[in-house]
Amino acid sequence: MNLFERPEKLGLEAKIDFLDGDYRIMRQGSFVRCAVTSQPIPLDDLRYWSVKRQEAYATPEASLAAERGKR
């Protein structure tokens, strides 16, 4: 899967509890949305998130933008 696939082709959006170095799936799904870009992120590709803000990010740049408060 790639980040630009349409969400309806990815399936249901998952609900995730982000932990330090790991995450717990609270509601089954195949993707989450980037908090900055709104891009769908397949769970297999999820690498960046904030435990404090409980948000997922598609790229390191999106994570940095969220940290700096730019949305």
C-alpha positions as a Markdown table, in Angstrom:
| # | Residue | x | y | z |
|---|---|---|---|---|
| 1 | Met | 0.0 | 0.0 | 0.0 |
| 2 | Asn | 1.1 | 3.5 | -0.5 |
| 3 | Leu | 0.3 | 6.8 | 1.3 |
| 4 | Phe | -1.7 | 8.1 | -1.6 |
| 5 | Glu | -4.2 | 5.3 | -2.0 |
| 6 | Arg | -7.8 | 6.2 | -1.5 |
| 7 | Pro | -9.0 | 5.5 | 2.1 |
| 8 | Glu | -12.0 | 3.4 | 0.9 |
| 9 | Lys | -9.5 | 1.0 | -0.7 |
| 10 | Leu | -7.5 | 0.8 | 2.5 |
| 11 | Gly | -10.5 | -0.3 | 4.6 |
| 12 | Leu | -11.5 | 1.1 | 8.0 |
| 13 | Glu | -9.6 | 3.7 | 9.9 |
| 14 | Ala | -8.0 | 2.3 | 13.1 |
| 15 | Lys | -8.1 | 3.9 | 16.5 |
| 16 | Ile | -4.7 | 3.8 | 18.1 |
| 17 | Asp | -3.3 | 4.4 | 21.6 |
| 18 | Phe | 0.2 | 5.6 | 20.9 |
| 19 | Leu | 2.8 | 4.4 | 23.5 |
| 20 | Asp | 6.6 | 5.0 | 23.8 |
| 21 | Gly | 8.1 | 2.9 | 21.0 |
| 22 | Asp | 4.9 | 1.0 | 20.3 |
| 23 | Tyr | 1.2 | 1.4 | 19.9 |
| 24 | Arg | -1.9 | -0.4 | 20.9 |
| 25 | Ile | -4.8 | -0.9 | 18.5 |
| 26 | Met | -8.0 | 0.1 | 20.2 |
| 27 | Arg | -10.3 | -0.3 | 17.2 |
| 28 | Gln | -9.3 | -2.6 | 14.3 |
| 29 | Gly | -8.6 | -0.9 | 11.0 |
| 30 | Ser | -6.0 | -0.8 | 8.3 |
| 31 | Phe | -4.8 | 2.8 | 8.5 |
| 32 | Val | -4.7 | 6.0 | 10.5 |
| 33 | Arg | -4.6 | 9.6 | 9.3 |
| 34 | Cys | -1.7 | 12.0 | 9.5 |
| 35 | Ala | -2.5 | 14.8 | 11.9 |
| 36 | Val | -0.8 | 17.4 | 9.8 |
| 37 | Thr | -1.5 | 16.3 | 6.2 |
| 38 | Ser | -4.6 | 14.1 | 6.6 |
| 39 | Gln | -3.0 | 11.5 | 4.4 |
| 40 | Pro | -4.0 | 7.9 | 5.2 |
| 41 | Ile | -1.1 | 5.9 | 6.7 |
| 42 | Pro | -1.3 | 2.1 | 6.4 |
| 43 | Leu | -0.5 | 0.6 | 9.8 |
| 44 | Asp | 2.4 | -1.3 | 8.2 |
| 45 | Asp | 4.0 | 2.0 | 7.3 |
| 46 | Leu | 3.3 | 3.8 | 10.6 |
| 47 | Arg | 6.7 | 5.0 | 11.9 |
| 48 | Tyr | 6.1 | 8.5 | 13.4 |
| 49 | Trp | 3.7 | 9.5 | 16.2 |
| 50 | Ser | 3.5 | 11.7 | 19.3 |
| 51 | Val | 2.6 | 10.0 | 22.6 |
| 52 | Lys | 1.9 | 13.4 | 24.2 |
| 53 | Arg | -0.5 | 14.6 | 21.5 |
| 54 | Gln | -1.7 | 11.0 | 20.5 |
| 55 | Glu | -1.2 | 11.8 | 16.8 |
| 56 | Ala | 0.2 | 10.0 | 13.9 |
| 57 | Tyr | 2.4 | 11.5 | 11.2 |
| 58 | Ala | 3.1 | 10.4 | 7.6 |
| 59 | Thr | 6.7 | 11.8 | 7.5 |
| 60 | Pro | 9.4 | 13.1 | 9.8 |
| 61 | Glu | 8.7 | 16.6 | 8.3 |
| 62 | Ala | 5.0 | 16.3 | 9.3 |
| 63 | Ser | 6.1 | 15.3 | 12.8 |
| 64 | Leu | 8.5 | 18.3 | 13.0 |
| 65 | Ala | 5.8 | 20.7 | 11.8 |
| 66 | Ala | 3.4 | 19.4 | 14.5 |
| 67 | Glu | 6.1 | 19.9 | 17.1 |
| 68 | Arg | 6.7 | 23.4 | 16.0 |
| 69 | Gly | 2.9 | 24.1 | 16.0 |
| 70 | Lys | 2.6 | 24.5 | 12.2 |
| 71 | Arg | -0.4 | 22.8 | 10.7 |
